[in-house]
Amino acid sequence: MALIELTPGYFVSPQIAVEEVPALAEAGISLVICNRPDDEVPPSHQAAALESAVRAAGMDFVHIPVTNDTLTLDQVAQQAALIEAAEGPVFAYCRSGTRSSIVWAMGQAGKMETDAILSAATKAGYQLDGLRPTLDALAAQKG
């Protein structure tokens, strides 16, 4: 498992397995966010299985399942608030890390410049340039 850093304190990756949870604790992660819907994975990789392992390792866990078709601004706001309130590094995962990157990017709109958001994503290996109009619109709404 690779912890892919988008910003100091926020990391993403593709789907993890229960066996990888101790490495997250060793890395100092305080909160794990699962952005993957349970219907995409077998029971061994569903949120409940990961949540048990994460909590047993002393970290917090939140399940905010998103898809490209169902992502809402409420989910973005929820995840942004969790990241901001976390008392240590946050790790989010989905199938590839892209959805977790998109949710983060949308949550940063208006807090960071759009170019900085897209640059951070690109450096981490996620091409989110198509999100520019959305990020600009969200930033304008936040004023």
Buried (B, 14 or more C-beta within 10 A) or exposed (E): BEBBBBBEBBBBBBBBEBEBBEEBBEEEBBBBBBBBBBEEBEEEBBBEBBBEBBEEBEBBBBBBBBBEEEBEEEBBEBBBEBBEEBEEBBBBBBBBBBBBBBBBBBBBBBEBEBEEBBEBBEEBBBEBEEBBEBBEEBBEEEE
